[in-house]
Amino acid sequence: MEIRKVSSDDRDTIISIINRNVNFTAEEKDCAAELLDIYLGNPCQNDYDFFCAVNEGNKVIGYICYGRVPLTESTYDLYWIVVDPLFHSMGIGKMLVNYLESMLINIRARMLLAETSSRSDYYKTRVFYEQNSFTEAARIKDFYRAGDDKIIYKKTFV
């Protein structure tokens, strides 16, 4: 397994991975695909960066999207971390997070934020963040819709 930058050749595979993740709503799938297309379609943009985990055949099996939070001193958002459902629970997500953290530490980032839903089908996502040393930093009640809180996780590097 290897991690590398996402390229245009990876687009169809990544879209397929996004669409096969059953937790995502249609709107979430559209958002994830839109960020990918912004990244691939505008090489001069610097809001988002994408890295992917690939298998021995160089096929994408997961990806991570992150970016610097504007107007902050070295704070980053983890926008998406998505793993092919066929490879869930195999450590791919952890490998992607560790890779991102190493890069951020090397550039002296202060913190990494990740947000998710309080919906029950996002339970495994919340456990994933907690198992990877993120702590809940904030919760906004009914943010996405009534009964669906926005939970913000934080990991500090300095």
DSSP file (Angstrom, degrees, kcal/mol; ACC not computed):
  #  RESIDUE AA STRUCTURE BP1 BP2  ACC     N-H-->O    O-->H-N    N-H-->O    O-->H-N    TCO  KAPPA ALPHA  PHI   PSI    X-CA   Y-CA   Z-CA
    1    1 A M              0   0    0      0, 0.0     2,-0.3     0, 0.0    54,-0.2   0.000 360.0 360.0 360.0 142.3    0.0    0.0    0.0
    2    2 A E  E     -A   54   0A   0     52,-1.9    52,-2.9    53,-0.0     2,-0.4  -0.955 360.0-139.1-139.6 155.1    1.2    3.5   -0.9
    3    3 A I  E     +A   53   0A   0     -2,-0.3     2,-0.3    50,-0.2    50,-0.2  -0.972  33.8 152.9-117.9 134.5   -0.1    7.0   -0.4
    4    4 A R  E     -A   52   0A   0     48,-2.3    48,-3.3    -2,-0.4     2,-0.1  -0.927  48.2 -72.8-149.0 170.2    0.3    9.6   -3.2
    5    5 A K  E     -A   51   0A   0     -2,-0.3     2,-0.3    46,-0.2    46,-0.3  -0.367  53.8-108.9 -64.3 146.5   -1.3   12.8   -4.6
    6    6 A V        -     0   0    0     44,-1.6     2,-0.3    -2,-0.1    44,-0.2  -0.589  38.8-166.1 -75.6 139.6   -4.6   12.3   -6.4
    7    7 A S    >   -     0   0    0     -2,-0.3     3,-1.9    -3,-0.1     4,-0.3  -0.768  37.6 -99.3-121.5 169.4   -4.5   12.7  -10.2
    8    8 A S  G >  S+     0   0    0      1,-0.3     3,-1.4    -2,-0.3     4,-0.3   0.819 119.8  65.4 -57.4 -32.2   -7.1   13.2  -12.9
    9    9 A D  G 3  S+     0   0    0      1,-0.3     4,-0.3     2,-0.1    -1,-0.3   0.704  97.5  56.3 -64.4 -18.3   -6.8    9.5  -13.7
   10   10 A D  G <> S+     0   0    0     -3,-1.9     4,-2.5     1,-0.2    -1,-0.3   0.555  79.6  95.3 -88.9  -9.2   -8.2    8.7  -10.2
   11   11 A R  H <> S+     0   0    0     -3,-1.4     4,-2.8    -4,-0.3     5,-0.2   0.903  82.9  46.1 -54.9 -53.3  -11.4   10.7  -10.6
   12   12 A D  H  > S+     0   0    0     -4,-0.3     4,-2.1     1,-0.2    -1,-0.2   0.887 114.4  48.5 -61.0 -39.7  -13.7    7.9  -11.7
   13   13 A T  H  > S+     0   0    0     -4,-0.3     4,-2.2     2,-0.2    -1,-0.2   0.916 112.5  48.2 -66.2 -42.3  -12.5    5.5   -9.1
   14   14 A I  H  X S+     0   0    0     -4,-2.5     4,-2.7     2,-0.2    -2,-0.2   0.911 110.3  51.3 -66.1 -41.4  -12.9    8.1   -6.3
   15   15 A I  H  X S+     0   0    0     -4,-2.8     4,-2.6    -5,-0.2    -1,-0.2   0.909 110.0  50.7 -60.9 -40.7  -16.4    9.0   -7.5
   16   16 A S  H  X S+     0   0    0     -4,-2.1     4,-1.6    -5,-0.2    -2,-0.2   0.909 109.8  49.7 -62.4 -42.4  -17.3    5.3   -7.4
   17   17 A I  H  X S+     0   0    0     -4,-2.2     4,-0.6     2,-0.2    -2,-0.2   0.929 111.7  48.8 -62.6 -45.4  -15.9    5.0   -3.8
   18   18 A I  H >< S+     0   0    0     -4,-2.7     3,-1.3     1,-0.2     6,-0.2   0.946 112.1  48.5 -58.0 -49.2  -17.9    8.1   -2.7
   19   19 A N  H 3< S+     0   0    0     -4,-2.6    -1,-0.2     1,-0.3    -2,-0.2   0.745 107.6  55.0 -68.3 -23.8  -21.1    6.7   -4.3
   20   20 A R  H 3< S+     0   0    0     -4,-1.6     2,-0.9    -3,-0.2    -1,-0.3   0.493  80.8  99.9 -88.8  -2.8  -20.7    3.3   -2.7
   21   21 A N    X<  -     0   0    0     -3,-1.3     3,-1.0    -4,-0.6     8,-0.1  -0.758  60.9-160.9 -83.9 110.2  -20.5    4.7    0.8
   22   22 A V  T 3  S+     0   0    0     -2,-0.9    -1,-0.2     1,-0.2    -4,-0.0   0.686  80.2  66.9 -71.0 -20.0  -24.0    4.2    2.1
   23   23 A N  T 3  S+     0   0    0     98,-0.1    -1,-0.2    -3,-0.1     2,-0.2   0.817  82.9  91.1 -68.8 -29.2  -23.7    6.7    5.0
   24   24 A F  S <  S-     0   0    0     -3,-1.0     2,-0.1    -6,-0.2     0, 0.0  -0.446  71.8-137.3 -75.4 136.1  -23.5    9.6    2.7
   25   25 A T     >  -     0   0    0     -2,-0.2     4,-2.5     1,-0.1     5,-0.2  -0.355  32.8-102.5 -75.5 168.1  -26.6   11.4    1.6
   26   26 A A  H  > S+     0   0    0      1,-0.2     4,-2.3     2,-0.2     5,-0.1   0.891 125.6  52.5 -59.3 -38.7  -27.0   12.4   -2.1
   27   27 A E  H  > S+     0   0    0      2,-0.2     4,-2.2     1,-0.2    -1,-0.2   0.895 108.6  49.1 -65.5 -40.6  -26.1   16.0   -1.0
   28   28 A E  H  > S+     0   0    0      2,-0.2     4,-2.6     1,-0.2    -2,-0.2   0.904 110.4  51.2 -65.1 -41.5  -22.9   14.8    0.8
   29   29 A K  H  X S+     0   0    0     -4,-2.5     4,-2.3     1,-0.2    -2,-0.2   0.916 110.3  49.4 -61.3 -43.1  -21.9   12.8   -2.3
   30   30 A D  H  X S+     0   0    0     -4,-2.3     4,-2.4     2,-0.2    -1,-0.2   0.902 111.0  50.0 -62.4 -41.2  -22.3   15.8   -4.5
   31   31 A C  H  X S+     0   0    0     -4,-2.2     4,-2.3     2,-0.2    -2,-0.2   0.927 110.8  48.5 -63.9 -46.1  -20.3   17.9   -2.1
   32   32 A A  H  X S+     0   0    0     -4,-2.6     4,-1.8     1,-0.2    -2,-0.2   0.910 113.8  47.0 -61.7 -42.4  -17.4   15.4   -2.0
   33   33 A A  H  X S+     0   0    0     -4,-2.3     4,-2.4    -5,-0.2    -1,-0.2   0.879 109.5  54.6 -67.0 -37.9  -17.4   15.1   -5.8
   34   34 A E  H  X S+     0   0    0     -4,-2.4     4,-2.3     2,-0.2    -2,-0.2   0.920 107.7  48.6 -62.9 -44.5  -17.5   18.9   -6.2
   35   35 A L  H  X S+     0   0    0     -4,-2.3     4,-2.5     1,-0.2    -1,-0.2   0.909 110.9  51.4 -62.8 -40.6  -14.4   19.4   -4.1
   36   36 A L  H  X S+     0   0    0     -4,-1.8     4,-2.8     1,-0.2     5,-0.2   0.926 110.5  48.4 -60.5 -44.8  -12.6   16.7   -6.1
   37   37 A D  H  X S+     0   0    0     -4,-2.4     4,-2.6     2,-0.2    -2,-0.2   0.862 110.0  51.5 -67.2 -35.1  -13.5   18.5   -9.3
   38   38 A I  H  X S+     0   0    0     -4,-2.3     4,-1.4     2,-0.2     7,-0.2   0.942 112.7  46.8 -62.3 -46.5  -12.4   21.8   -8.0
   39   39 A Y  H  < S+     0   0    0     -4,-2.5    -2,-0.2     1,-0.2    -1,-0.2   0.931 119.6  38.2 -60.6 -47.9   -9.0   20.3   -7.0
   40   40 A L  H  < S+     0   0    0     -4,-2.8    -1,-0.2     1,-0.2    -2,-0.2   0.831 117.9  49.1 -74.8 -32.2   -8.6   18.5  -10.3
   41   41 A G  H  < S+     0   0    0     -4,-2.6    -1,-0.2    -5,-0.2    -2,-0.2   0.641 114.0  41.7 -86.4 -15.0   -9.9   21.2  -12.5
   42   42 A N    ><  -     0   0    0     -4,-1.4     3,-1.9    -5,-0.2    -1,-0.2  -0.737  57.6-179.7-136.1  87.0   -8.0   24.2  -11.1
   43   43 A P  T 3  S+     0   0    0      0, 0.0    -1,-0.1     0, 0.0    -2,-0.1   0.672  83.0  61.2 -61.9 -15.4   -4.3   23.4  -10.4
   44   44 A C  T 3  S+     0   0    0      2,-0.0    -5,-0.1     0, 0.0    -2,-0.0   0.627  80.3 102.7 -86.5 -13.3   -3.8   26.9   -9.1
   45   45 A Q    <   -     0   0    0     -3,-1.9    -3,-0.0    -7,-0.2     0, 0.0  -0.360  46.7-174.7 -67.2 150.5   -6.3   26.6   -6.3
   46   46 A N        +     0   0    0      3,-0.0    22,-0.4    22,-0.0    -1,-0.1   0.093  59.3  93.2-133.3  23.5   -4.9   26.1   -2.9
   47   47 A D  S    S+     0   0    0      1,-0.2     2,-0.3    20,-0.1    -8,-0.0   0.821  90.7  30.4 -83.1 -32.7   -8.0   25.6   -0.8
   48   48 A Y        -     0   0    0     19,-0.1     2,-0.4   -13,-0.1    19,-0.2  -0.939  58.5-171.1-130.7 147.4   -8.0   21.8   -1.0
   49   49 A D  E     - B   0  66A   0     17,-2.3    17,-2.1    -2,-0.3     2,-0.4  -0.993  11.2-156.8-135.3 145.2   -5.4   19.1   -1.3
   50   50 A F  E     + B   0  65A   0     -2,-0.4   -44,-1.6    15,-0.2     2,-0.3  -0.968  11.9 177.1-126.7 134.9   -6.1   15.4   -1.9
   51   51 A F  E     -AB   5  64A   0     13,-2.1    13,-2.7    -2,-0.4     2,-0.3  -0.964  13.4-158.1-128.5 151.1   -4.0   12.3   -1.2
   52   52 A C  E     -AB   4  63A   0    -48,-3.3   -48,-2.3    -2,-0.3     2,-0.5  -0.944  17.1-130.8-131.5 152.6   -5.0    8.7   -1.9
   53   53 A A  E     -AB   3  62A   0      9,-2.6     8,-3.1    -2,-0.3     9,-1.0  -0.861  32.1-169.0 -94.1 132.4   -4.1    5.3   -0.7
   54   54 A V  E     -AB   2  60A   0    -52,-2.9   -52,-1.9    -2,-0.5     6,-0.2  -0.917  14.3-130.0-124.8 151.3   -3.5    2.9   -3.5
   55   55 A N    >   -     0   0    0      4,-2.2     3,-2.3    -2,-0.3   -53,-0.0  -0.157  48.1 -78.2 -85.8-172.8   -3.1   -0.9   -3.7
   56   56 A E  T 3  S+     0   0    0      1,-0.3    -1,-0.1     2,-0.1    -2,-0.0   0.776 133.0  54.9 -60.6 -27.3   -0.3   -2.8   -5.4
   57   57 A G  T 3  S-     0   0    0      2,-0.1    -1,-0.3     1,-0.0     3,-0.1   0.273 119.1-110.8 -89.0  11.4   -2.1   -2.3   -8.8
   58   58 A N    <   +     0   0    0     -3,-2.3     2,-0.4     1,-0.2    -2,-0.1   0.724  69.9 147.1  65.7  24.8   -2.1    1.5   -8.2
   59   59 A K        -     0   0    0      1,-0.0    -4,-2.2   -46,-0.0    -1,-0.2  -0.791  53.9-112.8 -92.8 133.1   -5.9    1.5   -7.7
   60   60 A V  E     +B   54   0A   0     -2,-0.4    -6,-0.2    -6,-0.2     3,-0.1  -0.410  38.8 168.8 -65.0 131.6   -7.3    4.0   -5.3
   61   61 A I  E     -     0   0A   0     -8,-3.1    23,-2.8     1,-0.4     2,-0.3   0.365  67.5  -6.3-122.3  -1.6   -8.8    2.4   -2.2
   62   62 A G  E     -BC  53  83A   0     -9,-1.0    -9,-2.6    21,-0.3    -1,-0.4  -0.922  60.7-159.0-179.8 160.6   -9.3    5.5   -0.1
   63   63 A Y  E     -BC  52  82A   0     19,-2.8    19,-2.4    -2,-0.3     2,-0.4  -0.975   7.9-147.6-149.7 164.2   -8.6    9.2   -0.1
   64   64 A I  E     -BC  51  81A   0    -13,-2.7   -13,-2.1    -2,-0.3     2,-0.4  -0.997   8.6-164.9-134.2 138.5   -8.2   12.2    2.2
   65   65 A C  E     +BC  50  80A   0     15,-3.1    15,-1.7    -2,-0.4    14,-1.6  -0.989  21.4 154.6-124.2 131.1   -9.0   15.8    1.5
   66   66 A Y  E     -BC  49  78A   0    -17,-2.1   -17,-2.3    -2,-0.4     2,-0.3  -0.923  13.9-178.0-146.9 169.6   -7.8   18.7    3.7
   67   67 A G  E     - C   0  77A   0     10,-2.0    10,-3.2    -2,-0.3     2,-0.2  -0.975  35.5 -89.7-167.5 159.4   -7.0   22.3    3.5
   68   68 A R  E     - C   0  76A   0    -22,-0.4     8,-0.3    -2,-0.3   -22,-0.0  -0.511  42.7-119.9 -72.5 139.4   -5.7   25.3    5.5
   69   69 A V    >   -     0   0    0      6,-3.2     3,-1.2    -2,-0.2     6,-0.4  -0.728  34.5-118.3 -81.6 119.3   -8.4   27.2    7.4
   70   70 A P  T 3  S+     0   0    0      0, 0.0     3,-0.1     0, 0.0    -1,-0.1  -0.204  92.3  19.0 -58.0 148.7   -8.2   30.8    6.1
   71   71 A L  T 3  S+     0   0    0      1,-0.2     2,-0.3     0, 0.0    -2,-0.0   0.642 103.1 108.5  67.3  18.4   -7.4   33.6    8.5
   72   72 A T  S <  S-     0   0    0     -3,-1.2     2,-1.1     3,-0.2    -1,-0.2  -0.812  76.8-112.4-118.3 163.9   -5.9   31.2   11.0
   73   73 A E  S    S-     0   0    0     -2,-0.3    37,-0.2     1,-0.2     0, 0.0  -0.791  90.2 -38.1 -96.4  92.3   -2.4   30.5   12.1
   74   74 A S  S    S+     0   0    0     -2,-1.1    36,-3.0     1,-0.2    37,-1.3   0.847  92.8 144.8  62.4  41.0   -1.6   27.0   10.8
   75   75 A T  E     - d   0 111A   0     -6,-0.4    -6,-3.2    35,-0.2     2,-0.3  -0.912  28.2-164.6-107.2 139.7   -5.0   25.4   11.5
   76   76 A Y  E     -Cd  68 112A   0     35,-2.3    37,-2.8    -2,-0.4     2,-0.4  -0.908  12.9-139.9-126.1 149.5   -6.3   22.8    9.0
   77   77 A D  E     -Cd  67 113A   0    -10,-3.2   -10,-2.0    -2,-0.3     2,-0.9  -0.907   9.0-145.0-105.7 135.8   -9.6   21.2    8.2
   78   78 A L  E     +Cd  66 114A   0     35,-3.4    37,-0.6    -2,-0.4   -12,-0.3  -0.886  25.4 177.9 -93.1 103.6   -9.9   17.5    7.4
   79   79 A Y  E     +     0   0A   0    -14,-1.6     2,-0.4    -2,-0.9   -13,-0.2   0.931  58.6   1.9 -78.5 -46.8  -12.8   17.8    4.8
   80   80 A W  E     +C   65   0A   0    -15,-1.7   -15,-3.1     2,-0.0     2,-0.4  -1.000  46.4 179.2-144.8 139.7  -13.2   14.2    3.7
   81   81 A I  E     +C   64   0A   0     -2,-0.4     2,-0.4   -17,-0.2   -17,-0.2  -0.925  23.1 172.3-135.6 115.7  -11.7   10.9    4.5
   82   82 A V  E     -C   63   0A   0    -19,-2.4   -19,-2.8    -2,-0.4     2,-0.4  -0.985  13.1-168.9-132.9 130.0  -13.3    8.2    2.5
   83   83 A V  E     -C   62   0A   0     -2,-0.4   -21,-0.3   -21,-0.3     5,-0.1  -0.942  36.9-100.1-119.7 140.4  -12.4    4.5    2.2
   84   84 A D    >   -     0   0    0    -23,-2.8     3,-2.9    -2,-0.4     4,-0.2  -0.352  33.5-126.7 -53.7 128.8  -13.7    2.0   -0.4
   85   85 A P  G >  S+     0   0    0      0, 0.0     3,-1.1     0, 0.0    -1,-0.2   0.784 109.1  64.1 -53.7 -27.8  -16.4    0.0    1.5
   86   86 A L  G 3  S+     0   0    0      1,-0.2    -2,-0.1   -25,-0.0   -25,-0.0   0.678 107.8  42.6 -68.2 -15.2  -14.5   -3.2    0.4
   87   87 A F  G X  S+     0   0    0     -3,-2.9     3,-1.0   -26,-0.2     5,-0.5   0.206  81.7 135.0-117.0  13.1  -11.6   -2.1    2.5
   88   88 A H  T <  S+     0   0    0     -3,-1.1    -4,-0.0     1,-0.2     0, 0.0  -0.295  70.8  20.7 -60.9 149.6  -13.3   -0.8    5.6
   89   89 A S  T 3  S+     0   0    0      1,-0.1    -1,-0.2     0, 0.0    -2,-0.0   0.741  93.8 106.3  63.2  27.7  -11.8   -1.9    9.0
   90   90 A M  S <  S-     0   0    0     -3,-1.0    -2,-0.1     0, 0.0    -1,-0.1   0.266  97.0-102.1-115.9   9.5   -8.4   -2.6    7.3
   91   91 A G  S  > S+     0   0    0     -4,-0.1     4,-2.1     3,-0.0     5,-0.1   0.545  85.5 124.2  86.6   7.1   -6.5    0.4    8.7
   92   92 A I  H  > S+     0   0    0     -5,-0.5     4,-2.4     2,-0.2     5,-0.2   0.932  75.4  48.6 -67.3 -45.1   -6.6    2.5    5.5
   93   93 A G  H  > S+     0   0    0      1,-0.2     4,-2.5     2,-0.2     5,-0.2   0.917 112.1  49.2 -59.7 -44.2   -8.3    5.4    7.2
   94   94 A K  H  > S+     0   0    0      1,-0.2     4,-2.8     2,-0.2    -1,-0.2   0.901 109.8  51.8 -61.8 -41.5   -5.7    5.4   10.0
   95   95 A M  H  X S+     0   0    0     -4,-2.1     4,-2.1     2,-0.2    -1,-0.2   0.913 110.8  47.9 -62.5 -42.7   -2.9    5.2    7.4
   96   96 A L  H  X S+     0   0    0     -4,-2.4     4,-2.4     2,-0.2    -2,-0.2   0.914 112.8  48.0 -65.2 -43.3   -4.3    8.3    5.6
   97   97 A V  H  X S+     0   0    0     -4,-2.5     4,-2.9     2,-0.2    -2,-0.2   0.925 111.6  50.3 -63.5 -44.5   -4.7   10.2    8.9
   98   98 A N  H  X S+     0   0    0     -4,-2.8     4,-2.3     2,-0.2    -1,-0.2   0.897 110.3  50.4 -61.1 -40.2   -1.2    9.3   10.0
   99   99 A Y  H  X S+     0   0    0     -4,-2.1     4,-2.1    -5,-0.2    -1,-0.2   0.941 112.4  46.4 -62.4 -47.7    0.2   10.5    6.6
  100  100 A L  H  X S+     0   0    0     -4,-2.4     4,-2.7     1,-0.2    -2,-0.2   0.928 111.3  51.9 -61.3 -45.6   -1.7   13.8    6.8
  101  101 A E  H  X S+     0   0    0     -4,-2.9     4,-2.8     1,-0.2     5,-0.2   0.905 108.0  51.8 -59.8 -42.1   -0.6   14.3   10.4
  102  102 A S  H  X S+     0   0    0     -4,-2.3     4,-2.1     1,-0.2    -1,-0.2   0.921 111.1  47.6 -60.4 -44.0    3.1   13.7    9.5
  103  103 A M  H  X S+     0   0    0     -4,-2.1     4,-1.2     1,-0.2    -2,-0.2   0.927 113.6  47.6 -62.4 -44.0    2.8   16.3    6.7
  104  104 A L  H  <>S+     0   0    0     -4,-2.7     5,-3.0     1,-0.2     3,-0.3   0.888 110.7  50.7 -67.1 -39.1    1.2   18.8    9.0
  105  105 A I  H ><5S+     0   0    0     -4,-2.8     3,-1.6     1,-0.2    -1,-0.2   0.903 106.3  56.7 -63.2 -40.6    3.7   18.3   11.8
  106  106 A N  H 3<5S+     0   0    0     -4,-2.1    -1,-0.2     1,-0.3    -2,-0.2   0.791 110.3  43.6 -63.1 -27.8    6.5   18.8    9.3
  107  107 A I  T 3<5S-     0   0    0     -4,-1.2    -1,-0.3    -3,-0.3    -2,-0.2   0.247 119.3-111.6-101.1  13.0    5.1   22.2    8.3
  108  108 A R  T < 5 +     0   0    0     -3,-1.6    -3,-0.2     1,-0.2    -2,-0.1   0.855  49.3 178.3  62.8  40.3    4.5   23.1   12.0
  109  109 A A      < -     0   0    0     -5,-3.0   -34,-0.2    -8,-0.1    -1,-0.2  -0.416  22.2-149.8 -66.1 149.3    0.7   23.1   11.8
  110  110 A R        -     0   0    0    -36,-3.0    47,-3.2     1,-0.3    48,-1.0   0.859  65.9  -5.4 -89.9 -41.3   -1.0   23.8   15.1
  111  111 A M  E     -dE  75 156A   0    -37,-1.3   -35,-2.3    45,-0.3     2,-0.4  -0.994  48.8-142.9-156.0 159.9   -4.1   21.8   14.8
  112  112 A L  E     -dE  76 155A   0     43,-2.6    43,-2.1    -2,-0.3     2,-0.4  -0.994  20.1-161.6-125.5 129.3   -6.4   19.7   12.6
  113  113 A L  E     -dE  77 154A   0    -37,-2.8   -35,-3.4    -2,-0.4     2,-0.4  -0.861   8.3-178.4-112.1 146.3  -10.2   19.9   12.8
  114  114 A A  E     -dE  78 153A   0     39,-2.3    39,-4.0    -2,-0.4     2,-0.4  -0.996   8.5-159.1-140.6 137.6  -12.7   17.4   11.6
  115  115 A E  E     + E   0 152A   0    -37,-0.6     2,-0.3    -2,-0.4    37,-0.2  -0.887  16.2 162.2-119.1 151.8  -16.5   17.7   11.7
  116  116 A T  E     - E   0 151A   0     35,-2.3    35,-3.1    -2,-0.4     2,-0.2  -0.928  35.8 -88.7-153.7 177.2  -19.1   15.0   11.5
  117  117 A S  E     - E   0 150A   0     -2,-0.3    33,-0.2    33,-0.2     9,-0.1  -0.536  17.4-137.7 -92.5 155.7  -22.8   14.4   12.2
  118  118 A S        +     0   0    0     31,-1.4    32,-0.1    -2,-0.2    -1,-0.1   0.417  63.7 127.5 -89.7   0.8  -24.3   13.1   15.4
  119  119 A R  S >  S-     0   0    0     30,-0.3     3,-1.9     1,-0.1    -2,-0.1  -0.209  72.6-118.1 -56.7 149.8  -26.6   10.8   13.4
  120  120 A S  G >  S+     0   0    0      1,-0.3     3,-1.7     2,-0.2     4,-0.3   0.821 113.0  62.4 -61.9 -31.5  -26.4    7.2   14.6
  121  121 A D  G 3  S+     0   0    0      1,-0.3    -1,-0.3     2,-0.1     3,-0.2   0.555  99.3  57.2 -74.1  -3.9  -25.1    6.0   11.2
  122  122 A Y  G <> S+     0   0    0     -3,-1.9     4,-2.1     1,-0.1    -1,-0.3   0.215  73.9 105.3-103.4  12.3  -22.0    8.2   11.8
  123  123 A Y  H <> S+     0   0    0     -3,-1.7     4,-2.5     1,-0.2     5,-0.2   0.927  78.9  50.3 -56.6 -47.6  -21.2    6.4   15.1
  124  124 A K  H  > S+     0   0    0     -4,-0.3     4,-2.3     1,-0.2    -1,-0.2   0.845 107.9  54.5 -63.1 -32.6  -18.3    4.5   13.5
  125  125 A T  H  > S+     0   0    0      2,-0.2     4,-2.2     1,-0.2    -1,-0.2   0.927 108.9  47.3 -64.7 -44.7  -16.9    7.8   12.2
  126  126 A R  H  X S+     0   0    0     -4,-2.1     4,-2.3     1,-0.2    -2,-0.2   0.907 112.1  49.7 -65.0 -40.9  -17.0    9.4   15.6
  127  127 A V  H  X S+     0   0    0     -4,-2.5     4,-2.9     2,-0.2    -1,-0.2   0.904 107.6  56.1 -62.6 -40.6  -15.3    6.3   17.1
  128  128 A F  H  X S+     0   0    0     -4,-2.3     4,-1.0     2,-0.2    -2,-0.2   0.940 109.0  45.6 -56.2 -49.9  -12.7    6.5   14.3
  129  129 A Y  H ><>S+     0   0    0     -4,-2.2     5,-2.4     1,-0.2     3,-0.6   0.929 113.9  48.5 -61.5 -44.4  -11.8   10.0   15.3
  130  130 A E  H ><5S+     0   0    0     -4,-2.3     3,-1.4     1,-0.2    -1,-0.2   0.893 109.4  52.2 -64.3 -39.5  -11.6    9.2   18.9
  131  131 A Q  H 3<5S+     0   0    0     -4,-2.9    -1,-0.2     1,-0.3    -2,-0.2   0.694 106.6  55.9 -69.3 -17.5   -9.4    6.2   18.3
  132  132 A N  T <<5S-     0   0    0     -4,-1.0    -1,-0.3    -3,-0.6    -2,-0.2  -0.015 126.5 -98.6-105.5  28.8   -7.1    8.4   16.4
  133  133 A S  T < 5S+     0   0    0     -3,-1.4     2,-0.3     1,-0.2    -3,-0.2   0.673  76.4 140.5  67.9  23.3   -6.6   10.8   19.3
  134  134 A F      < -     0   0    0     -5,-2.4     2,-0.4    -6,-0.2    -1,-0.2  -0.719  36.8-153.0 -86.0 147.5   -9.1   13.5   18.2
  135  135 A T  E     -F  154   0A   0     19,-2.5    19,-2.5    -2,-0.3     2,-0.4  -0.931  25.2-102.6-120.4 148.4  -11.1   15.0   21.0
  136  136 A E  E     +F  153   0A   0     -2,-0.4    17,-0.3    17,-0.2     3,-0.1  -0.554  41.6 172.0 -69.3 122.1  -14.6   16.6   20.8
  137  137 A A  E     +     0   0A   0     15,-3.2     2,-0.3    -2,-0.4    16,-0.2   0.699  60.3   0.9-104.1 -27.1  -14.0   20.3   20.8
  138  138 A A  E     -F  152   0A   0     14,-1.5    14,-2.7     2,-0.0     2,-0.4  -0.993  50.3-160.0-160.5 156.2  -17.5   21.6   20.1
  139  139 A R  E     -F  151   0A   0     -2,-0.3     2,-0.7    12,-0.2    12,-0.2  -0.972   6.6-161.1-143.1 125.9  -21.1   20.5   19.4
  140  140 A I  E >   -F  150   0A   0     10,-2.7    10,-2.2    -2,-0.4     3,-1.3  -0.925  25.3-129.8-110.6 110.9  -23.7   22.6   17.7
  141  141 A K  E 3  S-     0   0A   0     -2,-0.7     8,-0.1     1,-0.3     5,-0.1  -0.270  82.6  -3.3 -61.0 138.4  -27.2   21.3   18.4
  142  142 A D  E 3  S+     0   0A   0      1,-0.1    -1,-0.3     3,-0.1     7,-0.2   0.749  86.0 144.9  55.2  29.7  -29.5   20.7   15.5
  143  143 A F  E <  S+     0   0A   0     -3,-1.3     6,-0.2     1,-0.2     3,-0.1   0.959  74.0  29.4 -65.0 -53.6  -26.9   22.1   13.0
  144  144 A Y  E    S-     0   0A   0      4,-1.9     2,-0.3     1,-0.3    -1,-0.2   0.890 139.8 -37.2 -76.5 -39.3  -27.6   19.9   10.0
  145  145 A R  E >  S-F  148   0A   0      3,-0.9     3,-2.6     0, 0.0    -1,-0.3  -0.937  90.6 -50.3-171.0 169.3  -31.3   19.4   10.8
  146  146 A A  T 3  S+     0   0    0     -2,-0.3     3,-0.1     1,-0.3    -3,-0.0  -0.313 129.6  11.4 -55.1 126.4  -33.4   19.0   13.9
  147  147 A G  T 3  S+     0   0    0      1,-0.1     2,-0.6   -28,-0.0    -1,-0.3   0.467 105.6 102.0  84.0   2.3  -31.8   16.2   16.0
  148  148 A D  E <   - F   0 145A   0     -3,-2.6    -4,-1.9   -29,-0.1    -3,-0.9  -0.862  55.9-165.4-124.6  96.5  -28.6   16.1   13.9
  149  149 A D  E     -     0   0A   0     -2,-0.6   -31,-1.4    -7,-0.2     2,-0.6  -0.398  20.7-124.6 -78.5 153.2  -25.8   18.0   15.7
  150  150 A K  E     -EF 117 140A   0    -10,-2.2   -10,-2.7   -33,-0.2     2,-0.5  -0.894  27.4-162.1 -93.1 124.6  -22.5   19.1   14.1
  151  151 A I  E     -EF 116 139A   0    -35,-3.1   -35,-2.3    -2,-0.6     2,-0.6  -0.946   1.3-158.2-111.9 126.8  -19.6   17.6   16.1
  152  152 A I  E     -EF 115 138A   0    -14,-2.7   -15,-3.2    -2,-0.5   -14,-1.5  -0.917   6.4-162.9-108.3 121.7  -16.2   19.2   15.7
  153  153 A Y  E     -EF 114 136A   0    -39,-4.0   -39,-2.3    -2,-0.6     2,-0.4  -0.751   6.4-161.2-101.7 151.4  -13.2   17.1   16.6
  154  154 A K  E     -EF 113 135A   0    -19,-2.5   -19,-2.5    -2,-0.3     2,-0.4  -0.982  15.1-172.0-136.8 142.3   -9.7   18.6   17.2
  155  155 A K  E     -E  112   0A   0    -43,-2.1   -43,-2.6    -2,-0.4     2,-0.4  -0.986  16.0-154.3-132.5 125.2   -6.2   17.3   17.3
  156  156 A T  E     -E  111   0A   0     -2,-0.4   -45,-0.3   -45,-0.2   -46,-0.1  -0.807  13.0-175.7-102.7 138.9   -3.4   19.6   18.4
  157  157 A F              0   0    0    -47,-3.2   -46,-0.2    -2,-0.4   -47,-0.1   0.676 360.0 360.0-104.7 -23.5    0.2   19.2   17.3
  158  158 A V              0   0    0    -48,-1.0   -47,-0.1   -50,-0.0   -48,-0.1   0.414 360.0 360.0-111.4 360.0    2.0   21.9   19.3
